[in-house]
């Protein structure tokens, strides 16, 4: 459970969050085509510095995880065995709707078990529009919108 400071205000009105966003804006922007759809990828200066230190491209996988609930996940990987789209020589992106192996809440919370890539006609109509990437406290962070 996350401990939100300032009387449990969400990040939208937390002054520390707002100051961090102001000091570290998403200034880098690149449009790519992912699965024949446009995707706007934005990242911060911190992320750019971390990308430049990498010897191999970072692969950002956006997952739409179908289980008892639908969850958006952003995973940062070194290698994958599915199609990716290069943003630049240091960054690539991918999007996969994924079906869960089970609907057990404990297993879901612990390890997000994947059964297969979800390839129904409805899931193929969903695609990300925006991806934001940051590198904060020695860890990659990302979020995307559908």
Backbone as CSV, one residue per row, in Angstrom:
resi,resn,N_x,N_y,N_z,CA_x,CA_y,CA_z,C_x,C_y,C_z
1,UNK,0.834,-1.168,0.000,0.000,0.000,0.000,0.883,1.237,0.000
2,UNK,0.623,2.165,-0.891,1.417,3.378,-0.957,0.970,4.350,0.118
3,UNK,1.922,5.007,0.710,1.633,6.008,1.715,1.696,7.372,1.044
4,UNK,0.562,7.960,0.761,0.524,9.282,0.154,0.661,10.322,1.254
5,UNK,1.600,11.228,1.063,1.788,12.272,2.060,0.724,13.342,1.896
6,UNK,0.784,14.329,2.744,-0.140,15.457,2.691,-1.594,15.015,2.807
7,UNK,-1.891,14.263,3.840,-3.256,13.832,4.136,-3.882,13.038,2.996
8,UNK,-3.090,12.215,2.356,-3.548,11.317,1.288,-4.077,12.040,0.055
9,UNK,-3.573,13.238,-0.204,-3.915,13.896,-1.458,-3.332,13.087,-2.598
10,UNK,-4.030,13.022,-3.703,-3.507,12.346,-4.879,-2.375,13.147,-5.491
11,UNK,-1.676,12.579,-6.464,-0.527,13.272,-7.043,-0.900,14.566,-7.752
12,UNK,-2.140,14.696,-8.196,-2.538,15.892,-8.927,-2.504,17.167,-8.114
13,UNK,-2.680,17.059,-6.785,-2.653,18.267,-5.964,-1.562,18.229,-4.901
14,UNK,-0.711,17.231,-4.917,0.431,17.152,-4.018,1.477,18.157,-4.501
15,UNK,1.841,19.156,-3.684,2.786,20.175,-4.147,4.146,19.609,-4.536
16,UNK,4.615,18.566,-3.848,5.908,17.980,-4.200,5.858,17.328,-5.575
17,UNK,4.756,16.674,-5.881,4.577,16.073,-7.204,4.543,17.159,-8.278
18,UNK,3.819,18.226,-8.007,3.716,19.317,-8.978,5.058,20.002,-9.194
19,UNK,5.839,20.183,-8.138,7.172,20.783,-8.278,8.073,19.871,-9.097
20,UNK,8.021,18.558,-8.829,8.826,17.610,-9.597,8.442,17.639,-11.072
21,UNK,7.152,17.700,-11.365,6.710,17.788,-12.765,7.199,19.076,-13.420
22,UNK,7.210,20.167,-12.664,7.652,21.446,-13.197,9.159,21.438,-13.456
23,UNK,9.932,20.829,-12.543,11.381,20.779,-12.696,11.831,19.739,-13.715
24,UNK,11.025,18.726,-13.952,11.396,17.629,-14.854,10.289,17.374,-15.868
25,UNK,10.094,18.305,-16.781,9.008,18.126,-17.754,9.356,17.063,-18.801
26,UNK,8.331,16.605,-19.482,8.514,15.659,-20.586,8.855,16.477,-21.828
27,UNK,10.163,16.781,-22.006,10.552,17.697,-23.080,10.882,16.984,-24.386
28,UNK,11.246,15.727,-24.322,11.568,14.978,-25.538,10.289,14.341,-26.067
29,UNK,10.074,14.461,-27.364,8.831,13.975,-27.966,9.146,13.373,-29.328
30,UNK,8.599,12.197,-29.584,8.804,11.534,-30.868,7.524,10.800,-31.257
31,UNK,7.125,10.932,-32.490,5.972,10.198,-33.023,6.481,8.931,-33.708
32,UNK,5.848,7.805,-33.420,6.181,6.545,-34.084,4.892,5.881,-34.542
33,UNK,5.036,4.923,-35.428,3.901,4.117,-35.858,4.040,2.743,-35.219
34,UNK,3.041,2.372,-34.447,3.042,1.096,-33.741,1.785,0.344,-34.139
35,UNK,1.963,-0.797,-34.795,0.835,-1.597,-35.293,-0.099,-0.746,-36.158
36,UNK,0.494,0.014,-37.055,-0.209,0.871,-38.026,-1.011,1.999,-37.394
37,UNK,-0.694,2.371,-36.167,-1.364,3.477,-35.475,-0.305,4.439,-34.942
38,UNK,-0.618,5.744,-34.912,0.361,6.702,-34.375,0.454,6.622,-32.852
39,UNK,1.665,6.799,-32.355,1.922,6.818,-30.917,2.871,7.969,-30.625
40,UNK,2.497,8.807,-29.673,3.354,9.901,-29.230,4.114,9.445,-27.992
41,UNK,5.443,9.435,-28.088,6.294,9.009,-26.978,6.990,10.253,-26.429
42,UNK,6.833,10.474,-25.125,7.443,11.632,-24.470,8.287,11.143,-23.301
43,UNK,9.446,11.788,-23.086,10.293,11.419,-21.972,11.017,12.647,-21.421
44,UNK,11.469,12.510,-20.183,12.091,13.616,-19.455,13.590,13.680,-19.731
45,UNK,14.214,14.760,-19.234,15.679,14.883,-19.316,16.346,13.757,-18.534
46,UNK,15.765,13.419,-17.371,16.339,12.326,-16.573,16.339,11.031,-17.366
47,UNK,15.244,10.762,-18.054,15.163,9.549,-18.870,16.159,9.612,-20.025
48,UNK,16.315,10.774,-20.633,17.269,10.924,-21.735,18.691,10.643,-21.256
49,UNK,19.066,11.159,-20.094,20.403,10.901,-19.546,20.603,9.404,-19.286
50,UNK,19.597,8.741,-18.734,19.701,7.302,-18.464,19.768,6.505,-19.767
51,UNK,19.001,6.913,-20.776,19.046,6.225,-22.069,20.425,6.336,-22.701
52,UNK,21.045,7.508,-22.608,22.362,7.709,-23.209,23.430,6.860,-22.534
53,UNK,23.228,6.498,-21.274,24.179,5.638,-20.560,24.036,4.171,-20.957
54,UNK,22.871,3.786,-21.475,22.637,2.386,-21.850,23.478,2.003,-23.057
55,UNK,23.993,0.778,-23.045,24.753,0.289,-24.190,23.852,-0.354,-25.239
56,UNK,22.679,-0.789,-24.830,21.719,-1.367,-25.774,20.383,-0.656,-25.625
57,UNK,19.540,-0.720,-26.647,18.255,-0.010,-26.570,17.360,-0.550,-25.452
58,UNK,16.650,0.358,-24.818,15.648,-0.006,-23.820,14.347,-0.301,-24.554
59,UNK,13.705,-1.396,-24.205,12.427,-1.762,-24.815,11.332,-1.526,-23.781
60,UNK,10.373,-0.692,-24.147,9.256,-0.370,-23.265,8.031,-1.111,-23.790
61,UNK,7.521,-2.046,-22.992,6.334,-2.801,-23.381,5.128,-2.256,-22.627
62,UNK,4.138,-1.809,-23.375,2.869,-1.395,-22.788,1.943,-2.599,-22.855
63,UNK,1.397,-2.994,-21.723,0.487,-4.135,-21.671,-0.890,-3.678,-21.230
64,UNK,-1.883,-4.220,-21.887,-3.257,-4.115,-21.422,-3.581,-5.510,-20.911
65,UNK,-3.617,-5.666,-19.596,-3.678,-6.965,-18.940,-5.124,-7.291,-18.584
66,UNK,-5.691,-8.291,-19.271,-7.084,-8.694,-19.056,-7.134,-9.830,-18.042
67,UNK,-7.711,-9.557,-16.890,-7.907,-10.541,-15.838,-9.309,-10.315,-15.287
68,UNK,-9.478,-10.466,-13.987,-10.763,-10.109,-13.366,-11.030,-8.626,-13.576
69,UNK,-9.956,-7.879,-13.624,-10.010,-6.452,-13.929,-9.059,-6.204,-15.098
70,UNK,-9.185,-5.070,-15.713,-8.255,-4.701,-16.781,-7.243,-3.739,-16.183
71,UNK,-5.969,-4.017,-16.415,-4.904,-3.196,-15.843,-3.934,-2.787,-16.936
72,UNK,-3.531,-1.522,-16.899,-2.484,-1.050,-17.799,-1.149,-1.221,-17.085
73,UNK,-0.188,-1.806,-17.789,1.147,-2.008,-17.223,2.188,-1.492,-18.199
74,UNK,3.266,-0.945,-17.670,4.409,-0.544,-18.484,5.610,-1.309,-17.949
75,UNK,6.209,-2.123,-18.814,7.344,-2.954,-18.434,8.571,-2.499,-19.216
76,UNK,9.724,-2.508,-18.563,10.973,-2.095,-19.195,11.848,-3.333,-19.333
77,UNK,12.218,-3.647,-20.578,12.907,-4.906,-20.870,14.171,-4.656,-21.687
78,UNK,15.058,-5.662,-21.655,16.267,-5.611,-22.480,16.063,-6.346,-23.796
79,UNK,15.331,-7.475,-23.746,15.057,-8.254,-24.958,13.618,-8.750,-24.919
80,UNK,13.050,-8.956,-26.093,11.691,-9.486,-26.220,11.626,-10.373,-27.453
81,UNK,10.548,-11.155,-27.563,10.362,-12.017,-28.728,9.086,-11.647,-29.480
82,UNK,8.770,-10.358,-29.538,7.625,-9.872,-30.300,8.024,-8.591,-31.020
83,UNK,7.134,-8.098,-31.880,7.434,-6.927,-32.698,7.564,-5.669,-31.853
84,UNK,8.568,-4.864,-32.208,8.781,-3.585,-31.539,8.913,-2.496,-32.597
85,UNK,8.724,-1.263,-32.174,8.911,-0.104,-33.049,10.012,0.758,-32.445
86,UNK,11.002,1.099,-33.248,12.113,1.915,-32.764,11.702,3.382,-32.699
87,UNK,11.907,3.987,-31.545,11.688,5.423,-31.383,12.951,6.154,-31.817
88,UNK,14.099,5.660,-31.360,15.415,6.128,-31.783,16.389,4.978,-31.540
89,UNK,17.689,5.242,-31.620,18.648,4.147,-31.464,18.786,3.664,-30.019
90,UNK,18.204,4.368,-29.060,18.286,3.984,-27.651,16.963,3.525,-27.049
91,UNK,15.862,3.639,-27.808,14.537,3.380,-27.244,13.627,2.727,-28.274
92,UNK,12.965,1.647,-27.867,11.966,0.973,-28.700,10.723,0.727,-27.858
93,UNK,9.576,0.595,-28.533,8.311,0.409,-27.824,7.528,-0.756,-28.419
94,UNK,6.644,-1.326,-27.593,5.757,-2.405,-28.029,4.459,-2.299,-27.246
95,UNK,3.392,-2.849,-27.828,2.096,-2.887,-27.147,1.502,-4.269,-27.312
96,UNK,1.051,-4.845,-26.194,0.439,-6.168,-26.216,-0.752,-6.243,-25.273
97,UNK,-1.931,-6.586,-25.787,-3.020,-6.974,-24.890,-2.742,-8.409,-24.431
98,UNK,-2.815,-8.659,-23.141,-2.428,-9.952,-22.586,-3.582,-10.528,-21.783
99,UNK,-3.833,-11.831,-21.973,-4.846,-12.536,-21.187,-4.181,-13.166,-19.973
100,UNK,-4.818,-13.050,-18.816,-4.282,-13.618,-17.582,-4.442,-15.131,-17.563
101,UNK,-3.541,-15.795,-16.857,-3.623,-17.244,-16.714,-4.717,-17.641,-15.733
102,UNK,-5.004,-16.773,-14.771,-6.058,-17.074,-13.803,-6.646,-15.774,-13.280
103,UNK,-7.734,-15.917,-12.536,-8.401,-14.748,-11.963,-8.246,-14.733,-10.443
104,UNK,-7.238,-15.399,-9.939,-6.980,-15.444,-8.503,-6.382,-14.108,-8.055
105,UNK,-7.049,-13.378,-7.163,-6.552,-12.056,-6.756,-5.158,-12.084,-6.131
106,UNK,-4.843,-13.116,-5.363,-3.522,-13.196,-4.745,-2.435,-13.415,-5.788
107,UNK,-2.686,-14.313,-6.715,-1.719,-14.566,-7.783,-1.585,-13.345,-8.681
108,UNK,-2.695,-12.683,-8.951,-2.698,-11.468,-9.764,-1.814,-10.400,-9.124
109,UNK,-1.966,-10.181,-7.828,-1.201,-9.150,-7.132,0.276,-9.503,-7.021
110,UNK,0.562,-10.802,-6.954,1.940,-11.227,-6.738,2.760,-11.255,-8.020
111,UNK,2.224,-11.828,-9.097,3.095,-12.075,-10.250,2.489,-11.796,-11.619
112,UNK,1.260,-11.343,-11.703,0.616,-11.069,-12.997,0.851,-12.217,-13.993
113,UNK,0.318,-13.414,-13.734,0.577,-14.552,-14.621,-0.041,-14.336,-16.006
114,UNK,0.774,-14.502,-17.030,0.312,-14.317,-18.402,0.035,-15.667,-19.047
115,UNK,-1.114,-15.779,-19.699,-1.467,-17.000,-20.415,-1.028,-16.891,-21.869
116,UNK,-1.429,-15.782,-22.503,-1.107,-15.609,-23.922,-1.372,-14.166,-24.322
117,UNK,-0.873,-13.815,-25.499,-1.229,-12.530,-26.094,-2.696,-12.612,-26.481
118,UNK,-3.469,-11.654,-26.061,-4.914,-11.634,-26.293,-5.159,-11.077,-27.689
119,UNK,-5.599,-11.920,-28.614,-5.716,-11.491,-30.012,-7.158,-11.464,-30.513
120,UNK,-8.095,-11.161,-29.641,-9.486,-11.053,-30.076,-9.654,-9.805,-30.936
121,UNK,-10.726,-9.751,-31.695,-10.956,-8.590,-32.559,-11.159,-7.323,-31.730
122,UNK,-11.784,-7.446,-30.570,-11.997,-6.272,-29.712,-10.677,-5.745,-29.161
123,UNK,-9.795,-6.643,-28.730,-8.520,-6.184,-28.174,-7.621,-5.588,-29.252
124,UNK,-7.773,-6.042,-30.488,-6.964,-5.498,-31.578,-7.376,-4.079,-31.951
125,UNK,-8.574,-3.675,-31.560,-9.025,-2.307,-31.843,-8.455,-1.300,-30.852
126,UNK,-7.947,-1.781,-29.733,-7.375,-0.889,-28.725,-5.908,-0.658,-29.025
127,UNK,-5.491,0.581,-28.919,-4.087,0.903,-29.124,-3.724,2.146,-28.305
128,UNK,-2.477,2.222,-27.878,-2.067,3.378,-27.077,-1.921,4.625,-27.944
129,UNK,-2.195,5.771,-27.335,-2.053,7.045,-28.037,-0.842,7.823,-27.536
130,UNK,-0.607,7.785,-26.224,0.501,8.515,-25.616,1.244,7.607,-24.654
131,UNK,2.569,7.729,-24.640,3.417,7.028,-23.684,4.347,8.054,-23.061
132,UNK,4.410,8.083,-21.731,5.317,8.974,-21.010,6.311,8.121,-20.235
133,UNK,7.585,8.502,-20.317,8.657,7.744,-19.672,9.499,8.694,-18.823
134,UNK,9.853,8.227,-17.630,10.724,8.990,-16.738,11.694,8.014,-16.083
135,UNK,12.787,8.541,-15.586,13.757,7.758,-14.825,13.962,8.484,-13.506
136,UNK,13.395,7.925,-12.445,13.390,8.609,-11.152,13.789,7.632,-10.060
137,UNK,14.661,8.064,-9.164,15.134,7.236,-8.049,15.716,5.914,-8.545
138,UNK,16.517,5.983,-9.594,17.211,4.820,-10.169,16.266,3.754,-10.715
139,UNK,15.061,4.164,-11.122,14.089,3.205,-11.663,13.312,3.848,-12.807
140,UNK,13.002,3.033,-13.814,12.185,3.496,-14.930,10.731,3.560,-14.495
141,UNK,10.038,4.586,-14.977,8.609,4.743,-14.716,7.930,5.081,-16.028
142,UNK,6.722,4.576,-16.213,6.003,4.879,-17.439,4.504,4.813,-17.244
143,UNK,3.810,5.517,-18.123,2.349,5.461,-18.143,1.909,5.704,-19.576
144,UNK,0.747,5.134,-19.922,0.232,5.342,-21.273,-1.271,5.501,-21.232
145,UNK,-1.794,6.080,-22.309,-3.238,6.250,-22.440,-3.711,5.477,-23.653
146,UNK,-4.938,5.004,-23.583,-5.563,4.262,-24.688,-6.462,5.208,-25.450
